[in-house]
């Protein structure tokens, strides 16, 4: 890594950015006497609170200058060393021409860790551009390389968190300017170092340089940082490259104090680049000259597209920023190629102007011929028509803006006197009112009505209010089909969105049919690798898994994951979602070890990139806890469930469907740990809320009823357990069908209730029917089939058919019985009559060995 050194006018650089560092020899008799491995230390060029960086000479196996970073003597505490090692490993993952490379790592004889990096002799990005008087186009082309480097880091799941011009050095290689990004993850390596006036709080939770810090970095409560944080910092670097100044004056910002700085970053809207140039007055002439611009036209050059792109990159609301560094770079490329930019308005006149700019010579010749042929009158008529179209377009845009404004205003008006509660009106009440008024409020603009319906439907979906979400998404789809046609991308998105809602409502067949309709259209119109196509593939895999079509779901989930890894990188949010979905399918198939491994990888990525309290982090955590329970790792499963339950209740609310799912899973762990009273209490609470929130026929509600019946059976409350099992089974057969895995599972549980009451003949008949269907639908090696085989063994043991019982047990163990059940065979009271049988004892040893081999050691 490297950086420019303000005390070194030649521009030579070190591995870190230490603007307050001392430059010179070490304390022990001069740098020439210091040697670390094959590296001779020449000069200490950077020093912070806990680390120091040296310019060093390597003679073997090749001769070159390098930058060597190591922890200062006396500062090598366990925590600092751990952070240093983490930093070193993260840097070693990256291999990109626009990121300074790591060559070597080791420890000094005193045990101080170090690592060796590429020595970068260059200037900070803005200084280089100003020194060489690069034009705006040349600056953008150079900036695109920086975006490429940041994108590479993000694909390696590394967030820089302190991007700024002094951390991007420009060197010249083969007469070509090449930017090098340095100082990755510096705050994580040495938490107390103050470099280049980089701010850290006492507990190290605020990381970054104030002038380039994103609003989420400045939020000490949430601290929910992801890759879009770096996009924001890139936007500010772009701002400075274009204008020659930042949105907010650095001296004024720092003089205001930390609290005021954070408030400005979070709340104050920055001026557009063109506006900032005008605010600078006469001082903007110097910036114009360094960009080879005329001072009078400088601000006009930045107006429009460059303003749009920059302001989209530095949006306070990160959901409205560019999603990746690549998206920012791609929009700048469109600008340079005179193509419409994503950040701009999608108007016909704008696209026509861009087309004209790309084909100005051809259009000029055609226009000349037109003038010669048609004459002055036709030209005048054409101009009049153009003016009228522009006027009509402006009128339409003004009317649309007015309709949106009026609609948004009415959202916050409460007409019912009983609702005049001032600040106590909730966001949910405002949303409900807007959903009711959307038809009347936007009656004159069908497309806008559909857009607002989809937006509000998505809000309801995220709140777990699927009925309201369905109504709005369905309404939007009908409008889009009528106005834009079924093959329009927006219509296809609405179809896929409605399918996703159906799946959450437990309407699996309808969800699959609708998702296939969307996917077929997207493959035909958009192509097999389009983002929307891959989203529908991912959602269809979920639908198939919910229906019990596990093999088909796994095949599609693997295909989607492979495509997303190739196109988006391993750390992209969509890629991580595919990892989570594949793990879920593997769990349902009984491939527990692979599912656990994938769940752990997914959870680690989500926690590192999005943070532990981001809703996208919840799914892999819930899935991992469930796999751990099935594998018999109850203590870890309970700990993870309880940890996540507190977070989800706070973030999503106690009645959100995902929170209820975790409560149900926790109850299952408690049941497995023989904490029956606590499990029953939690199951009853979950069942009551699910019946009220999701409805009595929702698959999640039926699962809660099944789990409660199982607890009641174990507690010997047989009449209540049998009654609840029969009622639930009847609903499942009508809602999910008689061959759905959940229906068959409950059928087997009912048989166990009958067996516990001594009704062996009735129970055996029901289990055999269940197992016959499971073998045909799910296969002999399914854990569901193995569970039924196990129940038959228990019945046989109770009736004294010992040889048959042992044979069935061996079949269950060898054909997919979950590891937790393997470990419970010896304790099962149904099998106590077999306890002294030698074959049974040998089977116990086999089951334990199998369970131990299946589980992952930690």
Order of alpha helices (4+ residues) and beta strands (2+ residues): beta-beta-beta-beta-beta-beta-alpha-beta-beta-beta-alpha-alpha-beta-beta-alpha-beta-beta-alpha-alpha-alpha-alpha-alpha-alpha-alpha-alpha-alpha-alpha-alpha-alpha-alpha-alpha-alpha-alpha-alpha-alpha-alpha-alpha-alpha-alpha-alpha-alpha-alpha-alpha-alpha-alpha-alpha-alpha-alpha
